[in-house]
């Protein structure tokens, strides 16, 4: 797939794409007494119910998993180079706070939409549509860069292109992406 010439906005997933958060999901599950409910489904349910008190537990665990880390130097450098040619944003199912801290060196250059900013999380396209509107960019001129089926589905539902970055922690790459790359520096090279 040819990319680059008409792109104006690149929207990135956070966890698994820009940085790996080793959240203790067992702790989250226990503290929220989720039983057999999937954590992602529980977070969506709590968000729709307006249970920000319980979502604070998830936020606390995500912040602890990040610690004082930021994105790796090669990822930061790739984002810096991409920011000279495209508007950059992050749409994450995580808390906005973790994304902003992980991207601290790029403050002001990357817009962030976290779970606090939407009612429905990816794979719903609400977050990416919000970023398209904020940037005044048509979906045909944007791509979502992620690592899971949530990202591919959200991109396509919004009318955007989807790019999957390899994540060695996942059992498989999601089907249906418009482009597959090994890492963020490879994407930067491809778009140069």
Contact map, one row per residue, 1 for C-alpha under 8 A:
111000000000000000000000000000000000000000000000000000000000000000000000000000000000000000000000000000000000000000000000000000000000000000000000000000000000000000000000000000000110000000000000
111100000000000000000000000000000000000000000000000000000000000000000000000000000000000000000000000000000000000000000000000000000000000000000000000000000000000000000000000000000000000000000000
111111100000000000000000000000000000000000000000000000000000000000000000000000000000000000000000000000000000000000000000000000000000000000000000000000000000000000000000000000000000000000000010
011111100000000000000000000000000000000000000000000000000000000000000000000000000000000000000000000000000000000000000000000000000000000000000000000000000000000000000000000000000000000000000011
001111100000000000000000000000000000000000000000000000000000000000000000000000000000000000000000000000000000000000000000000000000000000000000000000000000000000000000000000000000000000000000000
001111110000000000000000000000000000000000000000000000000000000000000000000000000000000000000000000000000000000000000000000000000000000000001000000000000000000000000000000000000000000000000000
001111111100000000000000000000000000000000000000000000000000000000000000000000000000010000000000000000000000000000000000000000000000000000011110000000000000000000000000000000000000000000000000
000001111100000000000000000000000000000000000000000000000000000000000000000000000000111000000000000000000000000000000000000000000000000010001100000000000000000000000000000000000000000000000000
000000111110000000000000000000000000000000000000000000000000000000000000000000000000011110000000000000000000000000000000000000000001001010001110000000000000000000000000000000000000000000000000
000000111111000000000000000000000000000000000000000000000000000000000000000000000000011110000000000000000000000000000000000000000000000000000111100000000000000000000000000000000000000000000000
000000001111100000000000000000000000000000000000000000000000000000000000000000000000000111100000000000000000000000000000000000010000000000000111100000000000000000000000000000000000000000000000
000000000111110011000000000000000000000000000000000000000000000000000000000000000000000111110000000000000000000000000000000000000000000000000001110000000000000000000000000000000000000000000000
000000000011111111000000000000000000000000000000000000000000000000000000000000000000000001110000000000000000000000000000000000000000000000000001111000100000000000000000000000000000000000000000
000000000001111111100000000000000000000000000000000000000000000000000000000000000000000001110100001000000000000000000000000000000000000000000000010000000000000000000000000000000000000000000000
000000000000111111111000000000000000000000000000000000000000000000000000000000000000000000010100000000000000000000000000000000000000000000000000000000000000000000000000000000000000000000000000
000000000000111111111000000000000000000000000000000000000000000000000000000000000000000000000000000000000000000000000000000000000000000000000000011000000000000000000010000000000000000000000000
000000000001111111110000000000000000000000000000000000000000000000000000000000000000000000000000000000000000000000000000000000000000000000000000111000000000000000001010000000000000000000000000
000000000001111111110000000000000000000000000000000000000000000000000010001000000000000000000000000000000000000000000000000000000000000000000000000000000000000000000000000000000000000100000000
000000000000011111111000000000000000000000000000000000000000000000000111000000000000000000000000000001000000000000000000000000000000000000000000000000000000000000000000000000000000000000000000
000000000000001111111100000000000000000000000000000000000000000000000000000000000000000000000000000000000000000000000000000000000000000000000000000000000000000000000000000000000000000000000000
000000000000001100111110000000000000000000000000000000000000010011000000000000000000000000000000000000000000000000000000000000000000000000000000000000000000000000000000000000000000000000000000
000000000000000000011111000000000000000000000000000000000000000011000000000000000000000000000000000000000000000000000000000000000000000000000000000000000000000000000000000000000000000000000000
000000000000000000001111100000000000000000000000000000000000110110000000000000000000000000000000000000000000000000000000000000000000000000000000000000000000000000000000000000000000000000000000
000000000000000000000111111100000000000000000000000000000000100010000000000000000000000000000000000000000000000000000000000000000000000000000000000000000000000000000000000000000000000000000000
000000000000000000000011111110000000001000000000000000000000000000000000000000000000000000000000000000000000000000000000000000000000000000000000000000000000000000000000000000000000000000000000
000000000000000000000001111111000000000000000000000000000000000000000000000000000000000000000000000000000000000000000000000000000000000000000000000000000000000000000000000000000000000000000000
000000000000000000000001111111100000000000000000000000000000000000000000000000000000000000000000000000000000000000000000000000000000000000000000000000000000000000000000000000000000000000000000
000000000000000000000001111111110000001000000000000000001100100000000000000000000000000000000000000000000000000000000000000000000000000000000000000000000000000000000000000000000000000000000000
000000000000000000000000111111111110001000000000000000000000000000000000000000000000000000000000000000000000000000000000000000000000000000000000000000000000000000000000000000000000000000000000
000000000000000000000000011111111110000000000000000000000000000000000000000000000000000000000000000000000000000000000000000000000000000000000000000000000000000000000000000000000000000000000000
000000000000000000000000001111111000000000000000000000001000000000000000000000000000000000000000000000000000000000000000000000000000000000000000000000000000000000000000000000000000000000000000
000000000000000000000000000111111100000000000000000001001000000000000000000000000000000000000000000000000000000000000000000000000000000000000000000000000000000000000000000000000000000000000000
000000000000000000000000000011111110000000000000000000000000000000000000000000000000000000000000000000000000000000000000000000000000000000000000000000000000000000000000000000000000000000000000
000000000000000000000000000011011111111001000000000000000000000000000000000000000000000000000000000000000000000000000000000000000000000000000000000000000000000000000000000000000000000000000000
000000000000000000000000000011001111100000000000000000000000000000000000000000000000000000000000000000000000000000000000000000000000000000000000000000000000000000000000000000000000000000000000
000000000000000000000000000000000111110000000000000000000000000000000000000000000000000000000000000000000000000000000000000000000000000000000000000000000000000000000000000000000000000000000000
000000000000000000000000000000000111111011000000000000000000000000000000000000000000000000000000000000000000000000000000000000000000000000000000000000000000000000000000000000000000000000000000
000000000000000000000000000000000101111111000000000000000000000000000000000000000000000000000000000000000000000000000000000000000000000000000000000000000000000000000000000000000000000000000000
000000000000000000000000100110000100111111100000000000000000000000000000000000000000000000000000000000000000000000000000000000000000000000000000000000000000000000000000000000000000000000000000
000000000000000000000000000000000000011111110000000000000000000000000000000000000000000000000000000000000000000000000000000000000000000000000000000000000000000000000000000000000000000000000000
000000000000000000000000000000000000111111111000000000000000000000000000000000000000000000000000000000000000000000000000000000000000000000000000000000000000000000000000000000000000000000000000
000000000000000000000000000000000100111111111100000000000000000000000000000000000000000000000000000000000000000000000000000000000000000000000000000000000000000000000000000000000000000000000000
000000000000000000000000000000000000001111111110000000100000000000000000000000000000000000000000000000000000000000000000000000000000000000000000000000000000000000000000000000000000000000000000
000000000000000000000000000000000000000111111111000000000000000000000000000000000000000000000000000000000000000000000001100000000000000000000000000000000000000000000000000000000000000000000000
000000000000000000000000000000000000000011111111100000000000000000000000000000000000000000000000000000000000000000000000000000000000000000000000000000000000000000000000000000000000000000000000
000000000000000000000000000000000000000001111111111101100000000000000000000000000000000000000000000000000000000000000000000000000000000000000000000000000000000000000000000000000000000000000000
000000000000000000000000000000000000000000111111111100100000000000000000000000000000000000000000000000000000000000100011000000000000000000000000000000000000000000000000000000000000000000000000
000000000000000000000000000000000000000000011111111000000000000000000000000000000000000000000000000000000000000000000011000000000000000000000000000000000000000000000000000000000000000000000000
000000000000000000000000000000000000000000001111111000000000000000000000000000000000000000000000000000000000000000000000000000000000000000000000000000000000000000000000000000000000000000000000
000000000000000000000000000000000000000000000111111100000000000000000000000000000000000000000000000000000000000000000000000000000000000000000000000000000000000000000000000000000000000000000000
000000000000000000000000000000000000000000000111111111100000000000000000000000000000000000000000000000000000000000000000000000000000000000000000000000000000000000000000000000000000000000000000
000000000000000000000000000000000000000000000110011111110000000000000000000000000000000000000000000000000000000000000000000000000000000000000000000000000000000000000000000000000000000000000000
000000000000000000000000000000000000000000000000001111111000000000000000000000000000000000000000000000000000000000000000000000000000000000000000000000000000000000000000000000000000000000000000
000000000000000000000000000000010000000000000100001111111100000000000000000000000000000000000000000000000000000000000000000000000000000000000000000000000000000000000000000000000000000000000000
000000000000000000000000000000000000000000100110001111111110000000000000000000000000000000000000000000000000000000000000000000000000000000000000000000000000000000000000000000000000000000000000
000000000000000000000000000000000000000000000000000111111111000000000000000000000000000000000000000000000000000000000000000000000000000000000000000000000000000000000000000000000000000000000000
000000000000000000000000000100110000000000000000000011111111100000000000000000000000000000000000000000000000000000000000000000000000000000000000000000000000000000000000000000000000000000000000
000000000000000000000000000100000000000000000000000001111111110000000000000000000000000000000000000000000000000000000000000000000000000000000000000000000000000000000000000000000000000000000000
000000000000000000000000000000000000000000000000000000111111111000000000000000000000000000000110000000000000000000000000000000000000000000000000000000000000000000000000000000000000000000000000
000000000000000000000000000000000000000000000000000000011111111100000000000000000000000000000000000000000000000000000000000000000000000000000000000000000000000000000000000000000000000000000000
000000000000000000000011000100000000000000000000000000001111111110000000000000000000000000000000000000000000000000000000000000000000000000000000000000000000000000000000000000000000000000000000
000000000000000000001010000000000000000000000000000000000111111111000000000000000000000000000110010000000000000000000000000000000000000000000000000000000000000000000000000000000000000000000000
000000000000000000000000000000000000000000000000000000000011111111100000000000000000000000000000110000000000000000000000000000000000000000000000000000000000000000000000000000000000000000000000
000000000000000000000010000000000000000000000000000000000001111111100000000000000000000000000000000000000000000000000000000000000000000000000000000000000000000000000000000000000000000000000000
000000000000000000001111000000000000000000000000000000000000111111100000000000000000000000000000000000000000000000000000000000000000000000000000000000000000000000000000000000000000000000000000
000000000000000000001100000000000000000000000000000000000000011111111100000000000000000000000000010001000000000000000000000000000000000000000000000000000000000000000000000000000000000000000000
000000000000000000000000000000000000000000000000000000000000001111111000000000000000000000000000000000000000000000000000000000000000000000000000000000000000000000000000000000000000000000000000
000000000000000000000000000000000000000000000000000000000000000001111100000000000000000000000000000000000000000000000000000000000000000000000000000000000000000000000000000000000000000000000000
000000000000000000000000000000000000000000000000000000000000000001111110000000000000000000000000000001000000000000000000000000000000000000000000000000000000000000000000000000000000000000000000
000000000000000000100000000000000000000000000000000000000000000001011111000000000000000000000000000011111000000000000000000000000000000000000000000000000000000000000000000000000000000000000000
000000000000000001100000000000000000000000000000000000000000000000001111101100000000000000000000000001100000000000000000000000000000000000000000000000000000000000000000000000000000000000000000
000000000000000000100000000000000000000000000000000000000000000000000111111100000000000000000000000000000000000000000000000000000000000000000000000000000000000000000000000000000000000000000000
000000000000000000000000000000000000000000000000000000000000000000000011111110000000000000000000000000000000000000000000000000000000000000000000000000000000000000000000000000000000000000000000
000000000000000000000000000000000000000000000000000000000000000000000001111111000000000000000000000000000000000000000000000000000000000000000000000000000000000000000000000000000000000010000000
000000000000000001000000000000000000000000000000000000000000000000000011111111100000000000000000000000000000000000000000000000000000000000000000000000000000000000000000000000000000000110000000
000000000000000000000000000000000000000000000000000000000000000000000011111111110000000000000000000000101100000000000000000000000000000000000000000000000000000000000000000000000000000000000000
000000000000000000000000000000000000000000000000000000000000000000000000111111111000000000000000000000000000000000000000000000000000000000000000000000000000000000000000000000000000000000000000
000000000000000000000000000000000000000000000000000000000000000000000000011111111100000000000000000000000000000000000000000000000000000000000000000000000000000000000000000000000000000110010000
000000000000000000000000000000000000000000000000000000000000000000000000001111111110000000000000000000000000000000000000000000000000000000000000000000000000000000000000000000000000000000010000
000000000000000000000000000000000000000000000000000000000000000000000000000111111111000000000000000000000100000000000000000000000000000000000000000000000000000000000000000000000000000000000000
000000000000000000000000000000000000000000000000000000000000000000000000000011111111100000000000000000000000000000000000000000000000000000000000000000000000000000000000000000000000000000010000
000000000000000000000000000000000000000000000000000000000000000000000000000001111111110100000000000000000000000000000000000000000000000000000000000000000000000000000000000000000000000000010000
000000000000000000000000000000000000000000000000000000000000000000000000000000111111111100000000000000000000100000000000000000000000000000000000000000000000000000000000000000000000000000000000
000000000000000000000000000000000000000000000000000000000000000000000000000000011111110000000000000000000000000000000000000000000000000000000000000000000000000000000000000000000000000000000000
000000010000000000000000000000000000000000000000000000000000000000000000000000001111111000000000000000000000000000000000000000000000000000000000000000000000000000000000000000000000000000000000
000000111100000000000000000000000000000000000000000000000000000000000000000000000111111100000000000000000000000000000000000000000000000000000000000000000000000000000000000000000000000000000000
000000011100000000000000000000000000000000000000000000000000000000000000000000000010111110000000000000000000110000000000000000000000001000000000000000000000000000000000000000000000000000000000
000000001111000000000000000000000000000000000000000000000000000000000000000000000110011111000000000000000000111000000000000000000000000000000000000000000000000000000000000000000000000000000000
000000001111000000000000000000000000000000000000000000000000000000000000000000000000001111100000000000000000011110000000000000000010000000000000000000000000000000000000000000000000000000000000
000000000011110000000000000000000000000000000000000000000000000000000000000000000000000111110000001000000000011111000000000000000000000000000000000000000000000000000000000000000000000000000000
000000000011110000000000000000000000000000000000000000000000000000000000000000000000000011111000000000000000000111000000000000110010000000000000000000000000000000000000000000000000000000000000
000000000001111000000000000000000000000000000000000000000000000000000000000000000000000001111111001000000000000111100000110000000000000000000000000000000000000000000000000000000000000000000000
000000000000000000000000000000000000000000000000000000000000000000000000000000000000000000111110000000000000000001100000110000000000000000000000000000000000000000000000000000000000000000000000
000000000000011000000000000000000000000000000000000000000010010000000000000000000000000000011111011000000000000001100000000000000000000000000000000000000000000000000000000000000000000000000000
000000000000000000000000000000000000000000000000000000000010010000000000000000000000000000011111111000000000000001110000000000000000000000000000000000000000000000000000000000000000000000000000
000000000000000000000000000000000000000000000000000000000000000000000000000000000000000000010111111100000000000111110000000000000000000000000000000000000000000000000000000000000000000000000000
000000000000000000000000000000000000000000000000000000000000001000000000000000000000000000000011111110000000000001000000000000000000000000000000000000000000000000000000000000000000000000000000
000000000000000000000000000000000000000000000000000000000000011001000000000000000000000000000111111111000000000000000000000000000000000000000000000000000000000000000000000000000000000000000000
000000000000010000000000000000000000000000000000000000000000000000000000000000000000000001010111111111100000000101000000000000000000000000000000000000000000000000000000000000000000000000000000
000000000000000000000000000000000000000000000000000000000000000000000000000000000000000000000001111111110010000100000000000000000000000000000000000000000000000000000000000000000000000000000000
000000000000000000000000000000000000000000000000000000000000000000000100000000000000000000000000111111110000000000000000000000000000000000000000000000000000000000000000000000000000000000000000
000000000000000000100000000000000000000000000000000000000000000001001110000000000000000000000000011111110000000000000000000000000000000000000000000000000000000000000000000000000000000000000000
000000000000000000000000000000000000000000000000000000000000000000000110000100000000000000000000001111111110010000000000000000000000000000000000000000000000000000000000000000000000000000000000
000000000000000000000000000000000000000000000000000000000000000000000100000000000000000000000000000111111110000000000000000000000000000000000000000000000000000000000000000000000000000000000000
000000000000000000000000000000000000000000000000000000000000000000000100000100000000000000000000000000111110000000000000000000000000000000000000000000000000000000000000000000000000000000000000
000000000000000000000000000000000000000000000000000000000000000000000000000100010000000000000000000000111111110000000000000000000000000000000000000000000000000000000000000000000000000000000000
000000000000000000000000000000000000000000000000000000000000000000000000000000000000000000000000000100111111110000000000000000000000000000000000000000000000000000000000000000000000000000000000
000000000000000000000000000000000000000000000000000000000000000000000000000000000000000000000000000000000111111000000000000000000000000000000000000000000000000000000000000000000000000000000000
000000000000000000000000000000000000000000000000000000000000000000000000000000000010001100000000000000000111111000000000000000000000000000000000000000000000000000000000000000000000000000000000
000000000000000000000000000000000000000000000000000000000000000000000000000000000000001111000000000000100111111100000000000000000000000000000000000000000000000000000000000000000000000000000000
000000000000000000000000000000000000000000000000000000000000000000000000000000000000000111000000000000000001111110000000000000000010000000000000000000000000000000000000000000000000000000000000
000000000000000000000000000000000000000000000000000000000000000000000000000000000000000011110001001100000000011111000000000000000000000000000000000000000000000000000000000000000000000000000000
000000000000000000000000000000000000000000000000000000000000000000000000000000000000000011110001000000000000001111111100000000100010000000000000000000000000000000000000000000000000000000000000
000000000000000000000000000000000000000000000000000000000000000000000000000000000000000001111111101000000000000111111100000000100000000000000000000000000000000000000000000000000000000000000000
000000000000000000000000000000000000000000000010000000000000000000000000000000000000000000011111000000000000000011111111100000000000000000000000000000000000000000000000000000000000000000000000
000000000000000000000000000000000000000000000000000000000000000000000000000000000000000000000011000000000000000011111110000000000000000000000000000000000000000000000000000000000000000000000000
000000000000000000000000000000000000000000000000000000000000000000000000000000000000000000000000000000000000000011111110000000100000000000000000000000000000000000000000000000000000000000000000
000000000000000000000000000000000000000000000000000000000000000000000000000000000000000000000000000000000000000011111111100001100000000000000000000000000000000000000000000000000000000000000000
000000000000000000000000000000000000000000000011000000000000000000000000000000000000000000000000000000000000000000111111100001000000000000000000000000000000000000000000000000000000000000000000
000000000000000000000000000000000000000000010011000000000000000000000000000000000000000000000000000000000000000000100111110101100000000000000000000000000000000000000000000000000000000000000000
000000000000000000000000000000000000000000010000000000000000000000000000000000000000000000011000000000000000000000100111111111100000000000000000000000000000000000000000000000000000000000000000
000000000000000000000000000000000000000000000000000000000000000000000000000000000000000000011000000000000000000000000001111111100000000000000000000001101100000000000000000000000000000000000000
000000000000000000000000000000000000000000000000000000000000000000000000000000000000000000000000000000000000000000000000111110000000000000000000000011111100000000000000000000000000000000000000
000000000000000000000000000000000000000000000000000000000000000000000000000000000000000000000000000000000000000000000001111111100000000000000000000001001100100000000000000000000000000000000000
000000000000000000000000000000000000000000000000000000000000000000000000000000000000000000000000000000000000000000000000111111111000000000000000000000001110110000000000000000000000000000000000
000000000000000000000000000000000000000000000000000000000000000000000000000000000000000000000000000000000000000000000111110111111100000000000000000000000000000000000000000000000000000000000000
000000000000000000000000000000000000000000000000000000000000000000000000000000000000000000100000000000000000000011001101110111111110000000000000000000000000000000000000000000000000000000000000
000000000010000000000000000000000000000000000000000000000000000000000000000000000000000000100000000000000000000000000000000011111111000000000000000000000110010000000000000000000000000000000000
000000000000000000000000000000000000000000000000000000000000000000000000000000000000000000000000000000000000000000000000000011111111100000000000000000000000010000000000000000000000000000000000
000000000000000000000000000000000000000000000000000000000000000000000000000000000000000000000000000000000000000000000000000001111111110000000000000000000000000000000000000000000000000000000000
000000000000000000000000000000000000000000000000000000000000000000000000000000000000000010100000000000000000001010000000000000111111111000000000000000000000000000000000000000000000000000000000
000000001000000000000000000000000000000000000000000000000000000000000000000000000000000000000000000000000000000000000000000000011111111111100100000000000000000000000000000000000000000000000000
000000000000000000000000000000000000000000000000000000000000000000000000000000000000000000000000000000000000000000000000000000001111111110000000000000000000000000000000000000000000000000000000
000000000000000000000000000000000000000000000000000000000000000000000000000000000000000000000000000000000000000000000000000000000111111100000000000000000000000000000000000000000000000000000000
000000001000000000000000000000000000000000000000000000000000000000000000000000000000001000000000000000000000000000000000000000000011111110000000000000000000000000000000000000000000000000000000
000000000000000000000000000000000000000000000000000000000000000000000000000000000000000000000000000000000000000000000000000000000001111111000000000000000000000000000000000000000000000000000000
000000011000000000000000000000000000000000000000000000000000000000000000000000000000000000000000000000000000000000000000000000000001101111101100000000000000000000000000000000000000000000000000
000000000000000000000000000000000000000000000000000000000000000000000000000000000000000000000000000000000000000000000000000000000001000111111100000000000000000000000000000000000000000000000000
000000000000000000000000000000000000000000000000000000000000000000000000000000000000000000000000000000000000000000000000000000000001000011111110000000000000011100000000000000000000000000000000
000000100000000000000000000000000000000000000000000000000000000000000000000000000000000000000000000000000000000000000000000000000000000001111100000000000000001110000000000000000000000000000000
000001111000000000000000000000000000000000000000000000000000000000000000000000000000000000000000000000000000000000000000000000000000000011111110000000000000000100000000000000000000000000000000
000000111110000000000000000000000000000000000000000000000000000000000000000000000000000000000000000000000000000000000000000000000001000011111111000000000000000110000000000000000000000000000000
000000101110000000000000000000000000000000000000000000000000000000000000000000000000000000000000000000000000000000000000000000000000000000101111100000000010000111100000000000000000000000000000
000000000111100000000000000000000000000000000000000000000000000000000000000000000000000000000000000000000000000000000000000000000000000000000111110000110010000111100000000000000000000000000000
000000000111100010000000000000000000000000000000000000000000000000000000000000000000000000000000000000000000000000000000000000000000000000000011111000100000000001111000000000000000000000000000
000000000001110110000000000000000000000000000000000000000000000000000000000000000000000000000000000000000000000000000000000000000000000000000001111100110000000001111000000000000000000000000000
000000000000100110000000000000000000000000000000000000000000000000000000000000000000000000000000000000000000000000000000000000000000000000000000111110100000000000011110000011000000000000000000
000000000000000000000000000000000000000000000000000000000000000000000000000000000000000000000000000000000000000000000000000000000000000000000000011111110000000000010000000011000000000000000000
000000000000000000000000000000000000000000000000000000000000000000000000000000000000000000000000000000000000000000000000001000000000000000000000001111111000000000000000000001100000000000000000
000000000000000000000000000000000000000000000000000000000000000000000000000000000000000000000000000000000000000000000000011100000000000000000000000111111100000000000000000000000000000000000000
000000000000100000000000000000000000000000000000000000000000000000000000000000000000000000000000000000000000000000000000011000000000000000000001111111111110000001000000000000000000000000000000
000000000000000000000000000000000000000000000000000000000000000000000000000000000000000000000000000000000000000000000000001000000000000000000001010111111111000001110000000001011000000000000000
000000000000000000000000000000000000000000000000000000000000000000000000000000000000000000000000000000000000000000000000011110000000000000000000000011111111100000000000000000000000000000000000
000000000000000000000000000000000000000000000000000000000000000000000000000000000000000000000000000000000000000000000000011110010000000000000000000001111111110000000000000000000000000000000000
000000000000000000000000000000000000000000000000000000000000000000000000000000000000000000000000000000000000000000000000000010010000000000000011000000111111111111000000000000000000000000000000
000000000000000000000000000000000000000000000000000000000000000000000000000000000000000000000000000000000000000000000000000000000000000000000000000000011111111111000000000000000000000000000000
000000000000000000000000000000000000000000000000000000000000000000000000000000000000000000000000000000000000000000000000000110000000000000000000000000001111111100000000000000000000000000000000
000000000000000000000000000000000000000000000000000000000000000000000000000000000000000000000000000000000000000000000000000010011000000000100000000000000111111100000000000000000000000000000000
000000000000000000000000000000000000000000000000000000000000000000000000000000000000000000000000000000000000000000000000000000000000000000110000000000000011111110000000000000000000000000000000
000000000000000000000000000000000000000000000000000000000000000000000000000000000000000000000000000000000000000000000000000000000000000000111111000000000011111111000000000000000000000000000000
000000000000000000000000000000000000000000000000000000000000000000000000000000000000000000000000000000000000000000000000000000000000000000010111000000000011001111100000000000001100000000000000
000000000000000000000000000000000000000000000000000000000000000000000000000000000000000000000000000000000000000000000000000000000000000000000011110000110011000111110000000000001110000000000000
000000000000000000000000000000000000000000000000000000000000000000000000000000000000000000000000000000000000000000000000000000000000000000000011110000010000000011111000000000001111100000000000
000000000000000000000000000000000000000000000000000000000000000000000000000000000000000000000000000000000000000000000000000000000000000000000000111100010000000001111100000011001011100000000000
000000000000000010000000000000000000000000000000000000000000000000000000000000000000000000000000000000000000000000000000000000000000000000000000111000000000000000111110000000000001111100000000
000000000000000000000000000000000000000000000000000000000000000000000000000000000000000000000000000000000000000000000000000000000000000000000000001000000000000000011111000010000001111000000000
000000000000000110000000000000000000000000000000000000000000000000000000000000000000000000000000000000000000000000000000000000000000000000000000001000000000000000001111110010000000000000000000
000000000000000000000000000000000000000000000000000000000000000000000000000000000000000000000000000000000000000000000000000000000000000000000000000000000000000000000111111000000000000000000000
000000000000000000000000000000000000000000000000000000000000000000000000000000000000000000000000000000000000000000000000000000000000000000000000000000000000000000000011111000000000000000000000
000000000000000000000000000000000000000000000000000000000000000000000000000000000000000000000000000000000000000000000000000000000000000000000000000000000000000000000011111110000000000000000000
000000000000000000000000000000000000000000000000000000000000000000000000000000000000000000000000000000000000000000000000000000000000000000000000000000000000000000000001111110000000000000000000
000000000000000000000000000000000000000000000000000000000000000000000000000000000000000000000000000000000000000000000000000000000000000000000000000000000000000000000000011111000000000000000000
000000000000000000000000000000000000000000000000000000000000000000000000000000000000000000000000000000000000000000000000000000000000000000000000001100000000000000010110011111100000000000000000
000000000000000000000000000000000000000000000000000000000000000000000000000000000000000000000000000000000000000000000000000000000000000000000000001110010000000000010000000111111000000000000000
000000000000000000000000000000000000000000000000000000000000000000000000000000000000000000000000000000000000000000000000000000000000000000000000000010000000000000000000000011111000000000000000
000000000000000000000000000000000000000000000000000000000000000000000000000000000000000000000000000000000000000000000000000000000000000000000000000000010000000000000000000001111100000000000000
000000000000000000000000000000000000000000000000000000000000000000000000000000000000000000000000000000000000000000000000000000000000000000000000000000010000000011110000000001111111000000000000
100000000000000000000000000000000000000000000000000000000000000000000000000000000000000000000000000000000000000000000000000000000000000000000000000000000000000011100000000000011111000000000000
100000000000000000000000000000000000000000000000000000000000000000000000000000000000000000000000000000000000000000000000000000000000000000000000000000000000000001110000000000001111100000000000
000000000000000000000000000000000000000000000000000000000000000000000000000000000000000000000000000000000000000000000000000000000000000000000000000000000000000000111100000000001111110000000000
000000000000000000000000000000000000000000000000000000000000000000000000000000000000000000000000000000000000000000000000000000000000000000000000000000000000000000111100000000000011111101100000
000000000000000000000000000000000000000000000000000000000000000000000000000000000000000000000000000000000000000000000000000000000000000000000000000000000000000000001100000000000001111101100000
000000000000000000000000000000000000000000000000000000000000000000000000000000000000000000000000000000000000000000000000000000000000000000000000000000000000000000001100000000000000111111100000
000000000000000001000000000000000000000000000000000000000000000000000000001001000000000000000000000000000000000000000000000000000000000000000000000000000000000000001000000000000000111111110000
000000000000000000000000000000000000000000000000000000000000000000000000011001000000000000000000000000000000000000000000000000000000000000000000000000000000000000000000000000000000001111111000
000000000000000000000000000000000000000000000000000000000000000000000000000000000000000000000000000000000000000000000000000000000000000000000000000000000000000000000000000000000000111111111100
000000000000000000000000000000000000000000000000000000000000000000000000000000000000000000000000000000000000000000000000000000000000000000000000000000000000000000000000000000000000111111111110
000000000000000000000000000000000000000000000000000000000000000000000000000001101100000000000000000000000000000000000000000000000000000000000000000000000000000000000000000000000000000111111111
000000000000000000000000000000000000000000000000000000000000000000000000000000000000000000000000000000000000000000000000000000000000000000000000000000000000000000000000000000000000000011111111
000000000000000000000000000000000000000000000000000000000000000000000000000000000000000000000000000000000000000000000000000000000000000000000000000000000000000000000000000000000000000001111111
001100000000000000000000000000000000000000000000000000000000000000000000000000000000000000000000000000000000000000000000000000000000000000000000000000000000000000000000000000000000000000111111
000100000000000000000000000000000000000000000000000000000000000000000000000000000000000000000000000000000000000000000000000000000000000000000000000000000000000000000000000000000000000000011111
